[in-house]
């Protein structure tokens, strides 16, 4: 079992989303508590070592440290990687 932790930036981004999108993202994030490396896709380049979770047009960037999944940031796909 993995534990979830949100950075301040990720939590702030979550609170700015409309309720429907926020609920969809939280539902997808809850799946990260079991085998998070199988749920998301590994990233390359500057974000190597991190993973992304796709939720419609939104992306959640996270990293795995031991039994902890740290949600680094989330946002619309056109803004998240910039």
Secondary structure by P-SEA (a helix, b strand, c coil): cbbbbbcaaaaaaaaaccaaaaaaaaaaaaaccccccccbbbbccccccbbbbbcccbbbbbcccccbbbbccccccccccc
